[in-house]
Each structure stands twice: as C-alpha cells, then as structure tokens.
Amino acid sequence: MAKDLLDRLSDKFLVGDDCWEWIAAKSYGYGVLSDGYRTRRAHRLLYEIMVGPIPPGLQLDHLCRNRACVRPDHLE
C-alpha cells in the first residue's frame, strides 16, 4: 500500500540534486495534501511512508531549512 501511495504522490514533488521540492499545494511554505477528510503536511506523510511512524507529540525538523522539502533524510 505504501508503494502505491508513494507512486500516486510522485508527481507532486521534484527530486533534485539535494531537496525533494513539493510542487503541489502549500500552506506557509509547507507542502499540504488532503485525503478528503483532513489536511496533512506532505513532509510528515512522506516520512511516515518511507521511514515509519512519528511518535506522538514530536515534530520533524527540516535540516535543509526548506519547508517545501519532503526528502526523508532531510528530516529529523
């Protein structure tokens, strides 16, 4: 299922030499998407698909300082 979701999202970001830039809808510079019920931050969703769950109460930090970046290894 995660691979199918990742395939569906792949046209919403550009893989560059460094960052993976979200090119679809944004809010305050962060990529966002809706599943029909709620709006999600794109970097959090990609992280959960490719790395695993984010513990409750924790926030991801963009090491690259690019809010539109969804590359999991740029997040901690």
PQR file of N, CA, C, O and H, with PARSE charges and radii, in Angstrom:
ATOM      1  N   MET A   1       0.811  -1.191   0.000 -0.4000 1.5000
ATOM      2  CA  MET A   1       0.000   0.000   0.000 -0.0000 2.0000
ATOM      3  C   MET A   1       0.860   1.263   0.000  0.5500 1.7000
ATOM      4  O   MET A   1       0.554   2.217  -0.715 -0.5500 1.4000
ATOM      5  N   ALA A   2       1.934   1.278   0.796 -0.4000 1.5000
ATOM      6  CA  ALA A   2       2.792   2.459   0.879 -0.0000 2.0000
ATOM      7  C   ALA A   2       3.411   2.773  -0.477  0.5500 1.7000
ATOM      8  O   ALA A   2       3.523   3.940  -0.851 -0.5500 1.4000
ATOM      9  H   ALA A   2       2.183   0.503   1.377  0.4000 1.0000
ATOM     10  N   LYS A   3       3.814   1.740  -1.218 -0.4000 1.5000
ATOM     11  CA  LYS A   3       4.395   1.965  -2.544 -0.0000 2.0000
ATOM     12  C   LYS A   3       3.359   2.569  -3.480  0.5500 1.7000
ATOM     13  O   LYS A   3       3.684   3.467  -4.258 -0.5500 1.4000
ATOM     14  H   LYS A   3       3.722   0.791  -0.914  0.4000 1.0000
ATOM     15  N   ASP A   4       2.108   2.093  -3.422 -0.4000 1.5000
ATOM     16  CA  ASP A   4       1.049   2.650  -4.258 -0.0000 2.0000
ATOM     17  C   ASP A   4       0.823   4.122  -3.937  0.5500 1.7000
ATOM     18  O   ASP A   4       0.676   4.942  -4.844 -0.5500 1.4000
ATOM     19  H   ASP A   4       1.844   1.364  -2.791  0.4000 1.0000
ATOM     20  N   LEU A   5       0.795   4.454  -2.667 -0.4000 1.5000
ATOM     21  CA  LEU A   5       0.598   5.838  -2.258 -0.0000 2.0000
ATOM     22  C   LEU A   5       1.782   6.698  -2.700  0.5500 1.7000
ATOM     23  O   LEU A   5       1.595   7.816  -3.180 -0.5500 1.4000
ATOM     24  H   LEU A   5       0.915   3.788  -1.930  0.4000 1.0000
ATOM     25  N   LEU A   6       2.983   6.181  -2.540 -0.4000 1.5000
ATOM     26  CA  LEU A   6       4.173   6.911  -2.973 -0.0000 2.0000
ATOM     27  C   LEU A   6       4.147   7.141  -4.486  0.5500 1.7000
ATOM     28  O   LEU A   6       4.518   8.219  -4.951 -0.5500 1.4000
ATOM     29  H   LEU A   6       3.134   5.272  -2.150  0.4000 1.0000
ATOM     30  N   ASP A   7       3.716   6.150  -5.251 -0.4000 1.5000
ATOM     31  CA  ASP A   7       3.601   6.311  -6.703 -0.0000 2.0000
ATOM     32  C   ASP A   7       2.596   7.406  -7.052  0.5500 1.7000
ATOM     33  O   ASP A   7       2.826   8.184  -7.977 -0.5500 1.4000
ATOM     34  H   ASP A   7       3.414   5.275  -4.874  0.4000 1.0000
ATOM     35  N   ARG A   8       1.492   7.471  -6.326 -0.4000 1.5000
ATOM     36  CA  ARG A   8       0.477   8.496  -6.587 -0.0000 2.0000
ATOM     37  C   ARG A   8       0.973   9.896  -6.238  0.5500 1.7000
ATOM     38  O   ARG A   8       0.554  10.877  -6.852 -0.5500 1.4000
ATOM     39  H   ARG A   8       1.304   6.839  -5.575  0.4000 1.0000
ATOM     40  N   LEU A   9       1.860   9.987  -5.256 -0.4000 1.5000
ATOM     41  CA  LEU A   9       2.379  11.285  -4.822 -0.0000 2.0000
ATOM     42  C   LEU A   9       3.588  11.748  -5.633  0.5500 1.7000
ATOM     43  O   LEU A   9       3.948  12.923  -5.573 -0.5500 1.4000
ATOM     44  H   LEU A   9       2.200   9.189  -4.757  0.4000 1.0000
ATOM     45  N   SER A  10       4.208  10.868  -6.372 -0.4000 1.5000
ATOM     46  CA  SER A  10       5.486  11.177  -7.020 -0.0000 2.0000
ATOM     47  C   SER A  10       5.397  12.327  -8.017  0.5500 1.7000
ATOM     48  O   SER A  10       6.420  12.952  -8.298 -0.5500 1.4000
ATOM     49  H   SER A  10       3.916   9.913  -6.421  0.4000 1.0000
ATOM     50  N   ASP A  11       4.228  12.633  -8.562 -0.4000 1.5000
ATOM     51  CA  ASP A  11       4.117  13.753  -9.490 -0.0000 2.0000
ATOM     52  C   ASP A  11       3.904  15.084  -8.762  0.5500 1.7000
ATOM     53  O   ASP A  11       3.775  16.126  -9.405 -0.5500 1.4000
ATOM     54  H   ASP A  11       3.398  12.125  -8.334  0.4000 1.0000
ATOM     55  N   LYS A  12       3.867  15.053  -7.437 -0.4000 1.5000
ATOM     56  CA  LYS A  12       3.656  16.261  -6.645 -0.0000 2.0000
ATOM     57  C   LYS A  12       4.953  16.838  -6.083  0.5500 1.7000
ATOM     58  O   LYS A  12       4.934  17.887  -5.439 -0.5500 1.4000
ATOM     59  H   LYS A  12       3.972  14.207  -6.916  0.4000 1.0000
ATOM     60  N   PHE A  13       6.085  16.160  -6.322 -0.4000 1.5000
ATOM     61  CA  PHE A  13       7.372  16.709  -5.896 -0.0000 2.0000
ATOM     62  C   PHE A  13       8.439  16.413  -6.941  0.5500 1.7000
ATOM     63  O   PHE A  13       8.370  15.419  -7.664 -0.5500 1.4000
ATOM     64  H   PHE A  13       6.101  15.308  -6.845  0.4000 1.0000
ATOM     65  N   LEU A  14       9.429  17.302  -7.001 -0.4000 1.5000
ATOM     66  CA  LEU A  14      10.552  17.154  -7.922 -0.0000 2.0000
ATOM     67  C   LEU A  14      11.778  16.695  -7.149  0.5500 1.7000
ATOM     68  O   LEU A  14      12.163  17.310  -6.154 -0.5500 1.4000
ATOM     69  H   LEU A  14       9.485  18.109  -6.413  0.4000 1.0000
ATOM     70  N   VAL A  15      12.382  15.622  -7.609 -0.4000 1.5000
ATOM     71  CA  VAL A  15      13.606  15.129  -6.990 -0.0000 2.0000
ATOM     72  C   VAL A  15      14.775  15.873  -7.615  0.5500 1.7000
ATOM     73  O   VAL A  15      15.068  15.714  -8.800 -0.5500 1.4000
ATOM     74  H   VAL A  15      12.069  15.122  -8.417  0.4000 1.0000
ATOM     75  N   GLY A  16      15.436  16.682  -6.805 -0.4000 1.5000
ATOM     76  CA  GLY A  16      16.583  17.445  -7.276 -0.0000 2.0000
ATOM     77  C   GLY A  16      17.882  16.833  -6.796  0.5500 1.7000
ATOM     78  O   GLY A  16      17.896  15.737  -6.236 -0.5500 1.4000
ATOM     79  H   GLY A  16      15.198  16.811  -5.842  0.4000 1.0000
ATOM     80  N   ASP A  17      18.973  17.549  -7.018 -0.4000 1.5000
ATOM     81  CA  ASP A  17      20.271  17.078  -6.551 -0.0000 2.0000
ATOM     82  C   ASP A  17      20.332  17.033  -5.036  0.5500 1.7000
ATOM     83  O   ASP A  17      21.075  16.234  -4.467 -0.5500 1.4000
ATOM     84  H   ASP A  17      18.961  18.440  -7.472  0.4000 1.0000
ATOM     85  N   ASP A  18      19.560  17.880  -4.380 -0.4000 1.5000
ATOM     86  CA  ASP A  18      19.576  17.942  -2.925 -0.0000 2.0000
ATOM     87  C   ASP A  18      18.172  17.690  -2.372  0.5500 1.7000
ATOM     88  O   ASP A  18      17.870  16.576  -1.945 -0.5500 1.4000
ATOM     89  H   ASP A  18      18.956  18.529  -4.842  0.4000 1.0000
ATOM     90  N   CYS A  19      17.328  18.694  -2.375 -0.4000 1.5000
ATOM     91  CA  CYS A  19      15.980  18.579  -1.811 -0.0000 2.0000
ATOM     92  C   CYS A  19      15.007  17.918  -2.781  0.5500 1.7000
ATOM     93  O   CYS A  19      15.214  17.924  -3.995 -0.5500 1.4000
ATOM     94  H   CYS A  19      17.574  19.599  -2.721  0.4000 1.0000
ATOM     95  N   TRP A  20      13.948  17.352  -2.222 -0.4000 1.5000
ATOM     96  CA  TRP A  20      12.798  16.894  -2.991 -0.0000 2.0000
ATOM     97  C   TRP A  20      11.726  17.960  -2.783  0.5500 1.7000
ATOM     98  O   TRP A  20      11.068  17.981  -1.743 -0.5500 1.4000
ATOM     99  H   TRP A  20      13.780  17.347  -1.236  0.4000 1.0000
ATOM    100  N   GLU A  21      11.549  18.826  -3.745 -0.4000 1.5000
ATOM    101  CA  GLU A  21      10.707  20.011  -3.622 -0.0000 2.0000
ATOM    102  C   GLU A  21       9.241  19.700  -3.924  0.5500 1.7000
ATOM    103  O   GLU A  21       8.911  19.237  -5.016 -0.5500 1.4000
ATOM    104  H   GLU A  21      12.083  18.809  -4.590  0.4000 1.0000
ATOM    105  N   TRP A  22       8.365  19.957  -2.950 -0.4000 1.5000
ATOM    106  CA  TRP A  22       6.921  19.788  -3.130 -0.0000 2.0000
ATOM    107  C   TRP A  22       6.426  20.892  -4.058  0.5500 1.7000
ATOM    108  O   TRP A  22       6.650  22.073  -3.795 -0.5500 1.4000
ATOM    109  H   TRP A  22       8.634  20.333  -2.063  0.4000 1.0000
ATOM    110  N   ILE A  23       5.752  20.511  -5.145 -0.4000 1.5000
ATOM    111  CA  ILE A  23       5.307  21.494  -6.130 -0.0000 2.0000
ATOM    112  C   ILE A  23       3.790  21.622  -6.181  0.5500 1.7000
ATOM    113  O   ILE A  23       3.265  22.413  -6.964 -0.5500 1.4000
ATOM    114  H   ILE A  23       5.570  19.551  -5.359  0.4000 1.0000
ATOM    115  N   ALA A  24       3.095  20.873  -5.379 -0.4000 1.5000
ATOM    116  CA  ALA A  24       1.626  20.954  -5.335 -0.0000 2.0000
ATOM    117  C   ALA A  24       1.230  22.004  -4.289  0.5500 1.7000
ATOM    118  O   ALA A  24       2.002  22.923  -4.017 -0.5500 1.4000
ATOM    119  H   ALA A  24       3.521  20.230  -4.743  0.4000 1.0000
ATOM    120  N   ALA A  25       0.065  21.877  -3.717 -0.4000 1.5000
ATOM    121  CA  ALA A  25      -0.466  22.869  -2.774 -0.0000 2.0000
ATOM    122  C   ALA A  25       0.463  23.065  -1.577  0.5500 1.7000
ATOM    123  O   ALA A  25       1.087  22.126  -1.084 -0.5500 1.4000
ATOM    124  H   ALA A  25      -0.562  21.130  -3.939  0.4000 1.0000
ATOM    125  N   LYS A  26       0.530  24.331  -1.126 -0.4000 1.5000
ATOM    126  CA  LYS A  26       1.370  24.673   0.025 -0.0000 2.0000
ATOM    127  C   LYS A  26       0.606  25.577   0.977  0.5500 1.7000
ATOM    128  O   LYS A  26      -0.312  26.296   0.583 -0.5500 1.4000
ATOM    129  H   LYS A  26       0.023  25.094  -1.527  0.4000 1.0000
ATOM    130  N   SER A  27       1.005  25.522   2.224 -0.4000 1.5000
ATOM    131  CA  SER A  27       0.482  26.407   3.256 -0.0000 2.0000
ATOM    132  C   SER A  27       1.656  26.829   4.124  0.5500 1.7000
ATOM    133  O   SER A  27       2.334  25.991   4.717 -0.5500 1.4000
ATOM    134  H   SER A  27       1.751  24.938   2.544  0.4000 1.0000
ATOM    135  N   TYR A  28       1.894  28.144   4.194 -0.4000 1.5000
ATOM    136  CA  TYR A  28       3.026  28.686   4.954 -0.0000 2.0000
ATOM    137  C   TYR A  28       4.350  28.078   4.500  0.5500 1.7000
ATOM    138  O   TYR A  28       5.277  27.941   5.298 -0.5500 1.4000
ATOM    139  H   TYR A  28       1.343  28.825   3.712  0.4000 1.0000
ATOM    140  N   GLY A  29       4.442  27.712   3.214 -0.4000 1.5000
ATOM    141  CA  GLY A  29       5.665  27.158   2.659 -0.0000 2.0000
ATOM    142  C   GLY A  29       5.774  25.647   2.751  0.5500 1.7000
ATOM    143  O   GLY A  29       6.631  25.052   2.098 -0.5500 1.4000
ATOM    144  H   GLY A  29       3.689  27.823   2.566  0.4000 1.0000
ATOM    145  N   TYR A  30       4.925  25.017   3.545 -0.4000 1.5000
ATOM    146  CA  TYR A  30       4.928  23.557   3.703 -0.0000 2.0000
ATOM    147  C   TYR A  30       3.993  22.927   2.673  0.5500 1.7000
ATOM    148  O   TYR A  30       2.909  23.448   2.410 -0.5500 1.4000
ATOM    149  H   TYR A  30       4.228  25.501   4.076  0.4000 1.0000
ATOM    150  N   GLY A  31       4.418  21.806   2.092 -0.4000 1.5000
ATOM    151  CA  GLY A  31       3.535  21.075   1.194 -0.0000 2.0000
ATOM    152  C   GLY A  31       2.373  20.487   1.974  0.5500 1.7000
ATOM    153  O   GLY A  31       2.550  19.978   3.081 -0.5500 1.4000
ATOM    154  H   GLY A  31       5.299  21.383   2.306  0.4000 1.0000
ATOM    155  N   VAL A  32       1.188  20.558   1.393 -0.4000 1.5000
ATOM    156  CA  VAL A  32      -0.009  20.003   2.042 -0.0000 2.0000
ATOM    157  C   VAL A  32      -0.815  19.202   1.030  0.5500 1.7000
ATOM    158  O   VAL A  32      -0.751  19.445  -0.176 -0.5500 1.4000
ATOM    159  H   VAL A  32       1.044  20.971   0.494  0.4000 1.0000
ATOM    160  N   LEU A  33      -1.572  18.248   1.544 -0.4000 1.5000
ATOM    161  CA  LEU A  33      -2.494  17.486   0.725 -0.0000 2.0000
ATOM    162  C   LEU A  33      -3.655  17.039   1.591  0.5500 1.7000
ATOM    163  O   LEU A  33      -3.545  16.972   2.815 -0.5500 1.4000
ATOM    164  H   LEU A  33      -1.624  18.051   2.523  0.4000 1.0000
ATOM    165  N   SER A  34      -4.754  16.739   0.951 -0.4000 1.5000
ATOM    166  CA  SER A  34      -5.957  16.342   1.673 -0.0000 2.0000
ATOM    167  C   SER A  34      -6.335  14.926   1.262  0.5500 1.7000
ATOM    168  O   SER A  34      -6.228  14.563   0.090 -0.5500 1.4000
ATOM    169  H   SER A  34      -4.844  16.793  -0.044  0.4000 1.0000
ATOM    170  N   ASP A  35      -6.773  14.135   2.222 -0.4000 1.5000
ATOM    171  CA  ASP A  35      -7.258  12.794   1.910 -0.0000 2.0000
ATOM    172  C   ASP A  35      -8.785  12.779   1.825  0.5500 1.7000
ATOM    173  O   ASP A  35      -9.401  11.713   1.789 -0.5500 1.4000
ATOM    174  H   ASP A  35      -6.860  14.430   3.173  0.4000 1.0000
ATOM    175  N   GLY A  36      -9.382  13.956   1.793 -0.4000 1.5000
ATOM    176  CA  GLY A  36     -10.825  14.062   1.735 -0.0000 2.0000
ATOM    177  C   GLY A  36     -11.453  14.311   3.093  0.5500 1.7000
ATOM    178  O   GLY A  36     -12.574  14.812   3.183 -0.5500 1.4000
ATOM    179  H   GLY A  36      -8.882  14.821   1.822  0.4000 1.0000
ATOM    180  N   TYR A  37     -10.741  13.966   4.136 -0.4000 1.5000
ATOM    181  CA  TYR A  37     -11.235  14.143   5.495 -0.0000 2.0000
ATOM    182  C   TYR A  37     -10.443  15.187   6.274  0.5500 1.7000
ATOM    183  O   TYR A  37     -10.999  15.943   7.071 -0.5500 1.4000
ATOM    184  H   TYR A  37      -9.830  13.560   4.063  0.4000 1.0000
ATOM    185  N   ARG A  38      -9.137  15.214   6.029 -0.4000 1.5000
ATOM    186  CA  ARG A  38      -8.277  16.162   6.737 -0.0000 2.0000
ATOM    187  C   ARG A  38      -7.104  16.552   5.857  0.5500 1.7000
ATOM    188  O   ARG A  38      -6.773  15.864   4.892 -0.5500 1.4000
ATOM    189  H   ARG A  38      -8.686  14.600   5.382  0.4000 1.0000
ATOM    190  N   THR A  39      -6.488  17.661   6.208 -0.4000 1.5000
ATOM    191  CA  THR A  39      -5.304  18.137   5.501 -0.0000 2.0000
ATOM    192  C   THR A  39      -4.073  17.641   6.234  0.5500 1.7000
ATOM    193  O   THR A  39      -3.987  17.722   7.459 -0.5500 1.4000
ATOM    194  H   THR A  39      -6.758  18.220   6.993  0.4000 1.0000
ATOM    195  N   ARG A  40      -3.116  17.122   5.466 -0.4000 1.5000
ATOM    196  CA  ARG A  40      -1.865  16.603   6.035 -0.0000 2.0000
ATOM    197  C   ARG A  40      -0.697  17.388   5.483  0.5500 1.7000
ATOM    198  O   ARG A  40      -0.748  17.879   4.355 -0.5500 1.4000
ATOM    199  H   ARG A  40      -3.185  17.056   4.471  0.4000 1.0000
ATOM    200  N   ARG A  41       0.350  17.508   6.269 -0.4000 1.5000
ATOM    201  CA  ARG A  41       1.612  18.081   5.794 -0.0000 2.0000
ATOM    202  C   ARG A  41       2.344  16.995   5.003  0.5500 1.7000
ATOM    203  O   ARG A  41       2.512  15.869   5.472 -0.5500 1.4000
ATOM    204  H   ARG A  41       0.392  17.109   7.185  0.4000 1.0000
ATOM    205  N   ALA A  42       2.769  17.357   3.807 -0.4000 1.5000
ATOM    206  CA  ALA A  42       3.374  16.390   2.890 -0.0000 2.0000
ATOM    207  C   ALA A  42       4.656  15.781   3.452  0.5500 1.7000
ATOM    208  O   ALA A  42       4.883  14.582   3.291 -0.5500 1.4000
ATOM    209  H   ALA A  42       2.633  18.272   3.426  0.4000 1.0000
ATOM    210  N   HIS A  43       5.497  16.581   4.108 -0.4000 1.5000
ATOM    211  CA  HIS A  43       6.760  16.045   4.612 -0.0000 2.0000
ATOM    212  C   HIS A  43       6.515  14.989   5.691  0.5500 1.7000
ATOM    213  O   HIS A  43       7.261  14.013   5.779 -0.5500 1.4000
ATOM    214  H   HIS A  43       5.312  17.555   4.239  0.4000 1.0000
ATOM    215  N   ARG A  44       5.487  15.173   6.505 -0.4000 1.5000
ATOM    216  CA  ARG A  44       5.163  14.183   7.539 -0.0000 2.0000
ATOM    217  C   ARG A  44       4.659  12.883   6.906  0.5500 1.7000
ATOM    218  O   ARG A  44       5.036  11.792   7.335 -0.5500 1.4000
ATOM    219  H   ARG A  44       4.882  15.965   6.434  0.4000 1.0000
ATOM    220  N   LEU A  45       3.805  13.005   5.883 -0.4000 1.5000
ATOM    221  CA  LEU A  45       3.275  11.818   5.225 -0.0000 2.0000
ATOM    222  C   LEU A  45       4.387  11.032   4.535  0.5500 1.7000
ATOM    223  O   LEU A  45       4.460   9.811   4.678 -0.5500 1.4000
ATOM    224  H   LEU A  45       3.499  13.891   5.535  0.4000 1.0000
ATOM    225  N   LEU A  46       5.257  11.722   3.786 -0.4000 1.5000
ATOM    226  CA  LEU A  46       6.361  11.031   3.116 -0.0000 2.0000
ATOM    227  C   LEU A  46       7.294  10.365   4.120  0.5500 1.7000
ATOM    228  O   LEU A  46       7.764   9.252   3.888 -0.5500 1.4000
ATOM    229  H   LEU A  46       5.197  12.713   3.670  0.4000 1.0000
ATOM    230  N   TYR A  47       7.563  11.038   5.232 -0.4000 1.5000
ATOM    231  CA  TYR A  47       8.411  10.467   6.274 -0.0000 2.0000
ATOM    232  C   TYR A  47       7.787   9.178   6.809  0.5500 1.7000
ATOM    233  O   TYR A  47       8.474   8.169   6.964 -0.5500 1.4000
ATOM    234  H   TYR A  47       7.181  11.943   5.421  0.4000 1.0000
ATOM    235  N   GLU A  48       6.490   9.215   7.088 -0.4000 1.5000
ATOM    236  CA  GLU A  48       5.813   8.040   7.631 -0.0000 2.0000
ATOM    237  C   GLU A  48       5.796   6.888   6.637  0.5500 1.7000
ATOM    238  O   GLU A  48       5.922   5.729   7.033 -0.5500 1.4000
ATOM    239  H   GLU A  48       5.932  10.035   6.962  0.4000 1.0000
ATOM    240  N   ILE A  49       5.644   7.189   5.352 -0.4000 1.5000
ATOM    241  CA  ILE A  49       5.646   6.142   4.327 -0.0000 2.0000
ATOM    242  C   ILE A  49       7.024   5.505   4.203  0.5500 1.7000
ATOM    243  O   ILE A  49       7.137   4.282   4.127 -0.5500 1.4000
ATOM    244  H   ILE A  49       5.542   8.131   5.030  0.4000 1.0000
ATOM    245  N   MET A  50       8.078   6.329   4.183 -0.4000 1.5000
ATOM    246  CA  MET A  50       9.408   5.830   3.866 -0.0000 2.0000
ATOM    247  C   MET A  50      10.248   5.443   5.083  0.5500 1.7000
ATOM    248  O   MET A  50      11.155   4.618   4.963 -0.5500 1.4000
ATOM    249  H   MET A  50       7.986   7.323   4.245  0.4000 1.0000
ATOM    250  N   VAL A  51       9.964   6.023   6.251 -0.4000 1.5000
ATOM    251  CA  VAL A  51      10.782   5.750   7.439 -0.0000 2.0000
ATOM    252  C   VAL A  51       9.986   5.009   8.501  0.5500 1.7000
ATOM    253  O   VAL A  51      10.436   3.990   9.024 -0.5500 1.4000
ATOM    254  H   VAL A  51       9.228   6.693   6.348  0.4000 1.0000
ATOM    255  N   GLY A  52       8.805   5.521   8.820 -0.4000 1.5000
ATOM    256  CA  GLY A  52       7.979   4.905   9.850 -0.0000 2.0000
ATOM    257  C   GLY A  52       7.214   5.966  10.613  0.5500 1.7000
ATOM    258  O   GLY A  52       7.310   7.156  10.312 -0.5500 1.4000
ATOM    259  H   GLY A  52       8.440   6.349   8.396  0.4000 1.0000
ATOM    260  N   PRO A  53       6.453   5.524  11.604 -0.5600 1.5000
ATOM    261  CA  PRO A  53       5.610   6.466  12.341  0.2800 2.0000
ATOM    262  C   PRO A  53       6.415   7.509  13.121  0.5500 1.7000
ATOM    263  O   PRO A  53       7.530   7.262  13.580 -0.5500 1.4000
ATOM    264  N   ILE A  54       5.802   8.671  13.244 -0.4000 1.5000
ATOM    265  CA  ILE A  54       6.374   9.753  14.047 -0.0000 2.0000
ATOM    266  C   ILE A  54       5.732   9.651  15.424  0.5500 1.7000
ATOM    267  O   ILE A  54       4.507   9.698  15.531 -0.5500 1.4000
ATOM    268  H   ILE A  54       4.896   8.872  12.871  0.4000 1.0000
ATOM    269  N   PRO A  55       6.533   9.513  16.483 -0.5600 1.5000
ATOM    270  CA  PRO A  55       5.946   9.392  17.815  0.2800 2.0000
ATOM    271  C   PRO A  55       5.046  10.589  18.144  0.5500 1.7000
ATOM    272  O   PRO A  55       5.356  11.722  17.778 -0.5500 1.4000
ATOM    273  N   PRO A  56       3.944  10.333  18.828 -0.5600 1.5000
ATOM    274  CA  PRO A  56       3.015  11.416  19.184  0.2800 2.0000
ATOM    275  C   PRO A  56       3.728  12.538  19.941  0.5500 1.7000
ATOM    276  O   PRO A  56       4.565  12.298  20.811 -0.5500 1.4000
ATOM    277  N   GLY A  57       3.369  13.763  19.580 -0.4000 1.5000
ATOM    278  CA  GLY A  57       3.923  14.931  20.256 -0.0000 2.0000
ATOM    279  C   GLY A  57       5.241  15.432  19.702  0.5500 1.7000
ATOM    280  O   GLY A  57       5.701  16.505  20.090 -0.5500 1.4000
ATOM    281  H   GLY A  57       2.690  13.958  18.873  0.4000 1.0000
ATOM    282  N   LEU A  58       5.865  14.673  18.795 -0.4000 1.5000
ATOM    283  CA  LEU A  58       7.141  15.103  18.230 -0.0000 2.0000
ATOM    284  C   LEU A  58       6.927  15.813  16.901  0.5500 1.7000
ATOM    285  O   LEU A  58       5.965  15.535  16.185 -0.5500 1.4000
ATOM    286  H   LEU A  58       5.491  13.801  18.480  0.4000 1.0000
ATOM    287  N   GLN A  59       7.828  16.730  16.580 -0.4000 1.5000
ATOM    288  CA  GLN A  59       7.801  17.461  15.323 -0.0000 2.0000
ATOM    289  C   GLN A  59       9.033  17.109  14.512  0.5500 1.7000
ATOM    290  O   GLN A  59      10.088  16.799  15.065 -0.5500 1.4000
ATOM    291  H   GLN A  59       8.610  16.956  17.162  0.4000 1.0000
ATOM    292  N   LEU A  60       8.892  17.157  13.199 -0.4000 1.5000
ATOM    293  CA  LEU A  60      10.041  16.939  12.327 -0.0000 2.0000
ATOM    294  C   LEU A  60      10.717  18.275  12.062  0.5500 1.7000
ATOM    295  O   LEU A  60      10.054  19.299  11.898 -0.5500 1.4000
ATOM    296  H   LEU A  60       8.035  17.409  12.749  0.4000 1.0000
ATOM    297  N   ASP A  61      12.037  18.254  12.023 -0.4000 1.5000
ATOM    298  CA  ASP A  61      12.833  19.442  11.734 -0.0000 2.0000
ATOM    299  C   ASP A  61      13.444  19.281  10.348  0.5500 1.7000
ATOM    300  O   ASP A  61      14.041  18.246  10.050 -0.5500 1.4000
ATOM    301  H   ASP A  61      12.577  17.422  12.157  0.4000 1.0000
ATOM    302  N   HIS A  62      13.302  20.293   9.501 -0.4000 1.5000
ATOM    303  CA  HIS A  62      13.921  20.293   8.177 -0.0000 2.0000
ATOM    304  C   HIS A  62      15.384  20.707   8.333  0.5500 1.7000
ATOM    305  O   HIS A  62      15.677  21.883   8.548 -0.5500 1.4000
ATOM    306  H   HIS A  62      12.818  21.134   9.743  0.4000 1.0000
ATOM    307  N   LEU A  63      16.288  19.758   8.227 -0.4000 1.5000
ATOM    308  CA  LEU A  63      17.719  20.047   8.355 -0.0000 2.0000
ATOM    309  C   LEU A  63      18.203  20.970   7.244  0.5500 1.7000
ATOM    310  O   LEU A  63      19.160  21.721   7.433 -0.5500 1.4000
ATOM    311  H   LEU A  63      16.050  18.803   8.052  0.4000 1.0000
ATOM    312  N   CYS A  64      17.549  20.919   6.091 -0.4000 1.5000
ATOM    313  CA  CYS A  64      17.919  21.749   4.944 -0.0000 2.0000
ATOM    314  C   CYS A  64      17.308  23.152   5.026  0.5500 1.7000
ATOM    315  O   CYS A  64      17.644  24.025   4.226 -0.5500 1.4000
ATOM    316  H   CYS A  64      16.771  20.309   5.937  0.4000 1.0000
ATOM    317  N   ARG A  65      16.425  23.362   5.977 -0.4000 1.5000
ATOM    318  CA  ARG A  65      15.727  24.646   6.191 -0.0000 2.0000
ATOM    319  C   ARG A  65      14.803  25.020   5.035  0.5500 1.7000
ATOM    320  O   ARG A  65      14.450  26.189   4.880 -0.5500 1.4000
ATOM    321  H   ARG A  65      16.151  22.653   6.627  0.4000 1.0000
ATOM    322  N   ASN A  66      14.409  24.045   4.227 -0.4000 1.5000
ATOM    323  CA  ASN A  66      13.497  24.258   3.105 -0.0000 2.0000
ATOM    324  C   ASN A  66      12.152  23.634   3.491  0.5500 1.7000
ATOM    325  O   ASN A  66      12.019  22.410   3.499 -0.5500 1.4000
ATOM    326  H   ASN A  66      14.695  23.095   4.353  0.4000 1.0000
ATOM    327  N   ARG A  67      11.166  24.459   3.809 -0.4000 1.5000
ATOM    328  CA  ARG A  67       9.865  23.961   4.253 -0.0000 2.0000
ATOM    329  C   ARG A  67       9.164  23.097   3.213  0.5500 1.7000
ATOM    330  O   ARG A  67       8.368  22.230   3.573 -0.5500 1.4000
ATOM    331  H   ARG A  67      11.274  25.453   3.803  0.4000 1.0000
ATOM    332  N   ALA A  68       9.442  23.314   1.945 -0.4000 1.5000
ATOM    333  CA  ALA A  68       8.797  22.545   0.871 -0.0000 2.0000
ATOM    334  C   ALA A  68       9.487  21.210   0.606  0.5500 1.7000
ATOM    335  O   ALA A  68       9.014  20.432  -0.221 -0.5500 1.4000
ATOM    336  H   ALA A  68      10.088  24.018   1.652  0.4000 1.0000
ATOM    337  N   CYS A  69      10.587  20.931   1.286 -0.4000 1.5000
ATOM    338  CA  CYS A  69      11.326  19.682   1.075 -0.0000 2.0000
ATOM    339  C   CYS A  69      10.598  18.520   1.747  0.5500 1.7000
ATOM    340  O   CYS A  69      10.176  18.624   2.899 -0.5500 1.4000
ATOM    341  H   CYS A  69      10.972  21.563   1.958  0.4000 1.0000
ATOM    342  N   VAL A  70      10.454  17.404   1.010 -0.4000 1.5000
ATOM    343  CA  VAL A  70       9.816  16.203   1.553 -0.0000 2.0000
ATOM    344  C   VAL A  70      10.793  15.025   1.591  0.5500 1.7000
ATOM    345  O   VAL A  70      10.378  13.886   1.805 -0.5500 1.4000
ATOM    346  H   VAL A  70      10.796  17.320   0.074  0.4000 1.0000
ATOM    347  N   ARG A  71      12.068  15.286   1.388 -0.4000 1.5000
ATOM    348  CA  ARG A  71      13.070  14.219   1.390 -0.0000 2.0000
ATOM    349  C   ARG A  71      13.267  13.710   2.819  0.5500 1.7000
ATOM    350  O   ARG A  71      13.679  14.479   3.687 -0.5500 1.4000
ATOM    351  H   ARG A  71      12.406  16.211   1.214  0.4000 1.0000
ATOM    352  N   PRO A  72      12.980  12.429   3.083 -0.5600 1.5000
ATOM    353  CA  PRO A  72      13.025  11.906   4.458  0.2800 2.0000
ATOM    354  C   PRO A  72      14.365  12.066   5.167  0.5500 1.7000
ATOM    355  O   PRO A  72      14.389  12.295   6.376 -0.5500 1.4000
ATOM    356  N   ASP A  73      15.488  11.950   4.444 -0.4000 1.5000
ATOM    357  CA  ASP A  73      16.771  12.081   5.137 -0.0000 2.0000
ATOM    358  C   ASP A  73      17.164  13.534   5.387  0.5500 1.7000
ATOM    359  O   ASP A  73      18.242  13.798   5.921 -0.5500 1.4000
ATOM    360  H   ASP A  73      15.469  11.764   3.462  0.4000 1.0000
ATOM    361  N   HIS A  74      16.308  14.474   5.010 -0.4000 1.5000
ATOM    362  CA  HIS A  74      16.493  15.887   5.356 -0.0000 2.0000
ATOM    363  C   HIS A  74      15.666  16.252   6.596  0.5500 1.7000
ATOM    364  O   HIS A  74      15.639  17.406   7.024 -0.5500 1.4000
ATOM    365  H   HIS A  74      15.433  14.260   4.576  0.4000 1.0000
ATOM    366  N   LEU A  75      14.997  15.246   7.159 -0.4000 1.5000
ATOM    367  CA  LEU A  75      14.125  15.468   8.324 -0.0000 2.0000
ATOM    368  C   LEU A  75      14.637  14.678   9.519  0.5500 1.7000
ATOM    369  O   LEU A  75      15.108  13.548   9.391 -0.5500 1.4000
ATOM    370  H   LEU A  75      15.020  14.308   6.811  0.4000 1.0000
ATOM    371  N   GLU A  76      14.531  15.308  10.683 -0.4000 1.5000
ATOM    372  CA  GLU A  76      14.846  14.558  11.912 -0.0000 2.0000
ATOM    373  C   GLU A  76      13.879  14.955  13.002  0.5500 1.7000
ATOM    374  O   GLU A  76      13.964  14.445  14.119 -0.5500 1.4000
ATOM    375  H   GLU A  76      14.149  16.226  10.787  0.4000 1.0000
TER
END
